Amino acid sequence: MLVALDRDPPQMKGGMSLPLICTAQELMMAQEPPWLWFTLPEMGFSMLMDEYCRPIHPNIEEYMRRYVTNDQDWEKVDGEGCWGVNYTEPTTQIKERIASILHTWGGKYPGEEQDEMRKRNPEKERFSVPHASRDPAILKDRNLENEDIFEMIRNSPEVGAVRMFEKPGSWDSTAGLTQAVTTQGKATIRLPSGPLNMDGAQWHLLKHTMTNSEPSAFEVSIQNELTLQLRLDKDKKHRSFAWKLSRTVKGDFQATKYHGDTALTIPPFFKNAWRGKERIWGEEIATPQPTVINWSGLDDKETRDLTPALTATDDWILLTHPLGANNKIQPPFRGVHMIARANGKCSRHQGWWREGKDELATHSMTTEVWISTSSKIPEISRTAIQEALEADNTKDTPSFGSEDLEVIHRAGTEAGLLGIYKFPGAVYATHGSNDKGVMGAGYYRLDDNRGGCCQLGRGEEGNSSNRPELEAACLALEDAKNQQNGKPIILLSDSACFLSSSQKWIGEGKSPSMWGNPDADIMRDIVQLLRERIEQGLLTIFIKIKAHREEPLKELADRWADEGRQSENMRWSLPTNRPIFSWTDNGITHRSPMNPTVKKRIDLQVSRQQLKIHTGSTANFLAREDNSTEI
């Protein structure tokens, strides 16, 4: 709709003002002409900020030229009685204003000469461009001879294509007569006492290391280990020590044997595992072996049985929580001395073995390290152990060693069961981190044993978990491009949202759009990098992997993402020019563009303002503090 060009307050004929309440049509008709109605189809696409220019709308231009011509018969126009409005000849002032617009926008002079002149440098309206015209082209999809994921990993075809695998797989991990299924890194084992859920990698290790050869005996052994583990979990003084601590003391003593805990929690980097006089896995060797002992993982009988052997040797190191009352120092037995003591985060959470979670905490308990009085330890080793005890990291170090049992353990993870560790190309694990308003992204590359990270900008416009996941994938694709080695790649991500949004850009018959996507700046780069790989004839495989399930690749990427939040390398920081809203809640200031959370905050503020003008019983109840406690 074209309303009066004059933006002065509307006046009725005769100089009288309009009533305060009137409809939009009455308001428009009360103004001095010219005015004209246009429907949406006539006006074309919605307006868009761009670099294109467009001429004045032809219908509007024709109307304006007719309006300022001296040949217009206004009495005839008024006789038509169009919309019941009395047309009068326009004033000289309005004619001059229309002529000025036609001069600056439509051309130099109003009249027929303008029809033959090219409109240059328009200053008003711009071309309307569909949002789809700014989207990148869809990536070409190509058929493969074999679409099986295992075959693609074993023998990756030399063809430029992208494949996304979002749905988790399941593996039959039955051992003998003990039925088991592993899904997303977690094994479900059928035992006489009921189903057992535990870390899939540890279950894969037990299948290959438990010493009992008879299938029925294996099931009994697993059941006994579960019963003992559940009893230890109820003991408030028992915790599984962090693997980073166990690995540190193992390296300092060159230990090959572990005493304590159950088969469900013993680290996989010990060749032999015992508990008291019972061998869990490994070989029986008559000569003493360097040993790491978890004293709190043994019961009273097991500690009594083990004490004589320890007093007769000195090639062991013992980990324990304080044995004295009120956290006081008390030796576990005679002939020992303490070399380190601290309150750092060096214990895993209770029940971590069910899903392989690697979070660490102090649990308000001190950790002590003891050795024999006849044993000597270099000062550099003692310092390393003390630092491991004092560490404040909230996550354990992933198990990624080269020991035989570690390789078996790693083969039982979700990536290991897929055969990814034997992939002939490059394997990237990616992860995004969002903590306290700071976003970081990181990746880990398997074949080169290295990684990279960066901090994600534009945090003042709000944070999300999906944006750093896209950023991490883009970093990995950029690294693969820079290597220029012509290898197929596998990219592991735990973000189903990222995989589903990327899948939309692959294959014909789809019409995705970057419009309205808050992460379009990163997605454009991802699409372009994938396009280049397709043109180079390189295969790219995306696989969804469950996070925090003892998967070393994902955990190493997670550490890089955490480092990325502290990195000075900031990427994708250009603002979107969206309005930013801020509010304070419990002393914390939040900033975000318009989203459902902001809308709720606006609704809350409006309701609080409305509450002040009401005096009913409901309003009085809602105005009271802690009113929810009275419901």
Residue pairs with C-beta under 8 A, 6 or more apart in sequence:
1 28
1 35
1 36
1 37
1 38
2 34
2 35
2 36
2 37
2 38
2 60
2 63
3 28
3 31
3 35
4 10
4 28
4 31
4 32
4 33
4 34
4 35
5 34
5 94
5 97
5 98
5 101
6 31
6 32
6 94
6 97
9 17
10 18
10 27
10 30
10 31
11 17
11 18
11 30
11 31
11 32
12 18
12 30
18 26
18 27
18 30
22 30
28 35
29 35
29 83
29 85
32 90
32 91
32 94
33 85
33 87
33 88
33 90
34 63
34 64
34 67
34 90
34 94
34 98
36 59
36 60
36 63
38 57
38 59
38 60
42 59
43 57
44 57
44 128
45 128
45 129
45 130
46 128
47 125
47 126
47 128
48 126
48 128
48 129
48 131
49 126
50 126
50 127
50 129
52 126
52 127
52 129
53 121
53 122
53 126
53 127
54 122
54 125
54 126
54 127
54 128
55 61
55 105
55 106
55 119
55 122
56 64
56 102
56 105
56 106
56 119
56 122
56 124
56 125
57 125
61 102
61 106
64 98
64 101
64 102
64 106
64 110
65 102
65 110
65 111
65 114
66 72
67 90
67 95
67 98
68 90
68 95
68 98
68 99
68 102
68 110
69 110
69 111
72 89
74 87
74 88
74 89
77 87
78 86
78 87
78 88
98 110
99 110
101 124
102 109
102 110
102 114
103 109
103 110
104 123
105 119
105 122
105 123
105 124
105 125
106 114
106 119
107 113
107 114
107 117
107 119
108 114
108 117
131 513
131 514
131 515
132 511
132 513
132 515
134 514
134 515
135 512
135 513
135 514
135 515
136 505
136 514
136 524
136 527
136 528
136 531
137 531
138 505
138 506
138 507
138 508
138 510
138 512
139 162
139 505
139 506
139 507
139 527
139 530
139 531
139 534
140 507
140 534
141 161
141 162
141 506
141 507
141 508
142 159
142 160
142 161
142 534
144 152
144 157
144 159
144 161
144 163
145 157
146 152
146 157
147 163
149 163
149 165
149 169
149 418
149 541
149 543
150 418
150 419
152 163
152 539
152 541
153 418
153 419
153 420
153 422
153 423
153 490
153 541
154 419
154 422
156 423
156 424
156 425
156 488
156 539
156 541
157 539
158 488
158 537
158 539
159 537
159 539
160 533
160 534
160 535
160 536
160 537
160 538
160 539
161 534
161 539
161 540
162 506
162 530
162 533
162 534
162 539
162 540
162 541
162 542
163 539
163 540
163 541
163 542
164 499
164 502
164 503
164 506
164 542
165 541
165 542
165 543
165 544
166 496
166 499
166 500
166 503
166 544
167 544
168 183
168 184
168 414
168 544
168 546
169 183
169 414
169 417
169 418
170 181
170 182
170 183
171 181
171 182
171 183
171 417
172 180
172 181
173 180
173 181
173 182
173 187
173 200
173 203
173 204
173 207
173 412
174 180
175 206
175 207
175 215
175 218
176 215
176 216
176 218
176 219
177 215
177 216
177 218
177 219
178 189
178 190
178 191
178 215
178 218
178 219
178 222
179 189
179 190
180 187
180 188
180 189
180 190
180 203
181 187
181 188
182 188
182 200
182 203
182 204
182 412
182 417
184 414
184 546
184 549
185 199
185 200
185 201
185 355
185 356
185 413
185 414
185 545
185 546
185 549
185 550
185 551
186 197
186 198
186 199
186 200
186 354
186 355
186 356
186 546
186 549
187 197
187 198
187 199
187 200
187 203
187 204
188 195
188 196
188 197
189 195
189 196
189 197
189 198
189 203
189 222
190 196
191 219
191 222
191 223
191 226
192 219
192 223
193 223
193 226
193 227
196 222
196 226
197 354
197 355
198 264
198 353
198 354
199 353
199 354
199 355
199 356
199 549
199 550
200 356
200 412
200 413
200 414
200 417
200 549
200 550
201 268
201 356
201 409
201 410
201 412
201 413
201 416
201 550
201 551
202 264
202 265
202 268
202 353
202 356
202 409
202 412
202 550
203 412
204 408
204 409
204 411
204 412
204 416
205 268
205 405
205 408
205 409
205 412
206 222
206 263
206 264
206 281
208 408
209 273
209 280
209 281
209 282
209 405
209 408
210 218
210 221
210 222
210 263
210 280
210 281
211 279
211 280
211 281
211 282
212 218
212 220
212 221
221 263
222 263
225 262
225 263
225 264
225 280
226 262
226 264
228 262
229 262
229 264
229 265
229 353
232 238
232 261
232 262
232 297
233 350
233 351
237 296
237 321
237 365
238 296
238 297
239 296
239 321
239 347
239 348
239 350
239 363
239 365
240 261
240 265
240 294
240 297
240 347
240 348
240 352
240 353
241 294
241 319
241 346
241 347
241 348
241 367
242 345
242 346
242 347
242 348
242 360
242 396
242 397
243 267
243 269
243 358
243 396
243 397
243 399
244 346
244 388
244 391
244 393
244 396
244 397
245 319
245 346
245 367
245 385
245 388
245 389
246 258
246 267
246 269
246 292
246 319
247 267
247 269
247 397
247 401
248 384
248 385
248 388
249 255
249 292
249 317
249 319
249 369
249 385
249 388
250 269
250 270
250 292
252 317
252 377
252 381
252 384
252 385
253 290
253 291
253 292
253 315
253 316
253 317
254 290
255 270
255 289
255 290
255 291
255 292
255 316
255 317
256 270
256 271
256 272
256 289
256 290
257 270
257 271
257 272
257 273
257 274
257 282
257 289
257 290
257 291
257 292
258 266
258 267
258 270
258 272
258 273
258 274
258 291
258 292
258 293
258 294
259 274
259 275
259 276
259 291
259 292
259 293
259 294
259 298
259 306
260 275
260 293
260 294
260 295
260 296
260 297
260 298
261 275
261 294
261 297
262 275
262 280
262 297
263 273
263 280
263 281
264 353
265 352
265 353
266 273
266 280
267 399
268 399
268 403
268 405
268 406
268 408
268 409
269 399
269 401
269 403
269 405
269 406
270 282
270 292
270 405
271 282
271 283
271 403
271 404
271 405
272 279
272 281
272 282
272 283
272 285
272 289
273 279
273 280
273 281
273 282
274 280
274 282
275 297
275 298
275 302
276 298
276 299
276 301
276 302
276 305
276 306
277 302
277 305
281 405
288 309
288 313
288 315
289 315
290 315
290 316
291 315
291 316
291 317
292 316
292 317
292 319
293 306
293 310
293 316
293 317
293 318
293 319
294 319
294 320
295 303
295 318
295 319
295 320
295 332
296 319
296 320
296 321
298 306
303 332
307 333
310 316
310 318
310 333
310 372
311 333
311 334
311 335
311 372
313 372
314 371
314 372
314 374
314 375
315 375
316 371
316 372
316 375
317 369
317 370
317 371
318 332
318 336
318 369
318 370
318 371
319 367
319 368
319 369
320 332
320 367
320 368
320 370
321 365
321 366
321 367
321 368
322 328
322 329
322 330
322 365
322 366
322 368
323 330
323 331
323 332
324 330
327 366
329 338
329 341
329 368
331 337
331 338
331 370
332 370
335 372
335 373
335 374
336 370
336 371
336 372
336 373
337 370
337 371
337 372
337 373
338 368
338 369
338 370
339 369
339 370
339 371
339 377
339 382
339 385
340 368
340 369
340 382
340 385
340 386
340 389
341 366
341 367
341 368
341 369
341 389
342 366
342 367
342 386
342 389
342 390
343 362
343 365
343 366
343 367
343 390
344 362
344 367
344 388
344 389
344 390
344 391
344 392
345 360
345 361
345 362
345 391
345 392
345 393
345 394
346 360
346 362
346 367
346 388
346 389
346 391
347 360
347 361
347 362
347 363
347 365
347 367
348 357
348 358
348 359
348 360
348 396
349 357
349 359
349 360
349 361
352 358
352 359
355 548
355 549
356 548
356 549
356 550
356 551
357 548
358 395
358 396
358 398
358 548
358 550
358 555
359 394
359 395
359 396
360 393
360 394
360 395
360 396
361 394
367 389
369 385
369 389
371 377
395 555
395 558
395 559
395 562
398 552
398 555
398 556
398 559
399 406
399 409
399 410
399 550
399 552
400 406
400 410
400 552
400 556
410 416
410 421
410 552
411 417
411 421
413 549
413 550
413 551
413 552
414 545
414 546
414 549
414 551
415 421
415 492
415 545
415 551
415 553
415 554
418 543
420 427
420 490
420 492
420 543
420 553
421 427
421 446
423 490
424 487
424 488
425 487
425 488
425 489
425 490
425 539
426 445
426 446
426 447
426 448
426 480
426 483
426 485
426 487
426 488
426 489
426 490
427 445
427 446
427 447
427 489
427 490
427 492
427 553
428 443
428 444
428 445
428 446
428 476
428 479
428 480
428 489
428 490
428 491
428 492
429 443
429 444
429 446
429 492
429 545
429 551
429 553
429 554
429 556
429 557
430 441
430 442
430 443
430 469
430 472
430 473
430 475
430 476
430 491
430 492
430 493
430 557
431 441
431 442
431 443
431 469
431 472
431 493
431 494
431 547
431 554
431 557
431 558
431 560
431 561
432 439
432 440
432 441
432 465
432 466
432 467
432 468
432 469
432 470
432 471
432 472
432 495
432 561
433 439
433 440
433 441
433 442
433 468
433 558
433 561
433 562
433 564
433 565
434 440
434 463
434 464
434 465
434 467
434 468
435 565
437 459
437 463
438 455
438 459
438 565
439 455
439 456
439 459
439 463
439 467
439 468
439 471
439 565
440 453
440 454
440 455
440 456
440 468
440 561
440 562
440 563
440 564
440 565
440 566
440 567
441 453
441 454
441 456
441 468
441 469
441 471
441 472
441 475
441 561
441 564
442 451
442 452
442 453
442 454
442 472
442 475
442 557
442 558
442 559
442 560
442 561
442 562
442 563
442 564
443 451
443 452
443 453
443 472
443 475
443 476
443 479
443 557
443 560
444 450
444 451
444 553
444 556
444 557
444 560
445 451
445 476
445 479
446 553
451 556
451 557
451 560
452 475
452 479
452 560
453 475
453 560
453 561
453 563
453 564
453 567
453 569
454 471
454 475
454 564
454 567
454 569
454 570
454 571
455 564
455 565
455 566
455 567
455 568
455 569
455 570
455 571
456 467
456 468
456 471
456 564
456 570
456 571
456 572
456 573
457 570
457 571
457 572
457 573
457 574
458 572
458 573
458 574
458 575
458 576
460 580
460 591
461 518
461 575
461 576
461 578
461 580
461 591
461 592
461 593
462 518
462 591
462 592
462 593
462 595
464 518
464 519
465 495
466 495
466 497
466 498
466 501
466 519
467 518
467 519
467 522
468 561
468 564
469 493
469 494
469 495
469 497
469 498
470 495
470 498
470 501
470 519
470 522
470 523
470 526
471 522
471 571
471 572
472 493
472 557
472 561
473 491
473 493
473 498
473 502
473 526
473 542
474 522
474 525
474 526
474 529
476 489
476 491
477 491
477 526
477 529
477 530
477 533
477 540
478 525
478 529
480 487
480 489
480 533
481 529
481 532
481 533
486 536
486 538
487 538
488 538
488 539
488 540
488 541
489 538
489 539
489 540
489 541
490 541
490 542
490 543
491 540
491 541
491 542
491 543
492 543
492 544
492 545
492 553
492 554
492 557
493 499
493 542
493 543
493 544
493 545
494 544
494 545
494 546
494 547
494 554
495 544
496 544
499 542
499 544
501 517
501 523
502 523
502 526
502 542
504 510
504 512
505 512
505 523
505 527
505 530
506 530
514 520
514 523
514 524
517 523
518 576
518 593
521 572
521 574
522 572
530 540
533 540
534 540
545 551
545 553
545 554
547 554
547 558
548 554
548 555
548 558
576 593
578 593
578 594
579 593
579 594
580 591
580 592
580 593
581 591
581 592
581 593
581 594
581 598
581 601
582 589
582 590
582 591
583 589
583 590
583 601
584 590
592 598
611 619
611 622
611 623
621 627
621 630
624 630
